[in-house]
Amino acid sequence: MKILFIGDIYGDPGINYLIEMLPQLRKTYQPNIIIANGENAANGRGMTKAIYKKLMSAGISLFTMGNHTWRNPELETFIDEAKIIRPINDGSKKGSGYTIIQYNDKKVLVVNALGTAFMNVEYEQPYKKVKSLLESETFDYSLLDFHAEATSEKIAMAHYLDGKVDMMVGTHTHVQTNDERMLPNGTLYISDVGMTGPLNGVIGVDKDVIIDRFINQINRPNVVANGPRQLNAVLFTLSPKRKIEKIHLEENA
Ligand SMILES: [Fe+2]
């Protein structure tokens, strides 16, 4: 069993680059299931039905979300019928925080949760909630997308769930970390998968907007950056031997 997890798809550059590169990724890695974080797909803010349909027909099996899940209110109208999970601890009554993907005779539990550090919103504590879900459901493999800002919170969660969850990815910070590994009790882990979108923005946003915000205290709305694009992902191999591999693709300027 191989599962490809694609890092946060940011705006049209992320959507289009992913669609262009998926055939090559499929051929090279031969994943059985492809999961992607889609919370920034609609110009950095949530997900629309049109984008969802476009990416599903490109071969994505399931989307996870994050702190921007509900930024595009259209999602409320179709999440309950869609292959999209939202964070289990975001307090929403719409959608679900987890799902089970059936692949041949195997059940893969996928859960999405939000971290609490530096998120500017009070979310319900995710730790015990995710652990009790893992202890109560029946599955062959399990994956957690922990959408969080702090590497310390992600690493703490990973050790807390080590041996209880098979795969854990961090998302949200949009920069791929160099710490992919198997933890002592067998959980495959990376602190952040990285993003899929503009290469030369500031985590997806036009760099001048963010530079102005930091240097000149000028607050303009976020705009998706143009130019060359990048794709970041991880491949989990669960059998016969467990491993996690980082994937990074980028275009030349
Ligand atoms: Fe996020």
Boltz pocket constraint, residues with backbone or C-beta under 6 A from the ligand:
constraints:
  - pocket:
      binder: B
      contacts: [[A, 39], [A, 66], [A, 67], [A, 68], [A, 147], [A, 171], [A, 172]]
      max_distance: 6.0
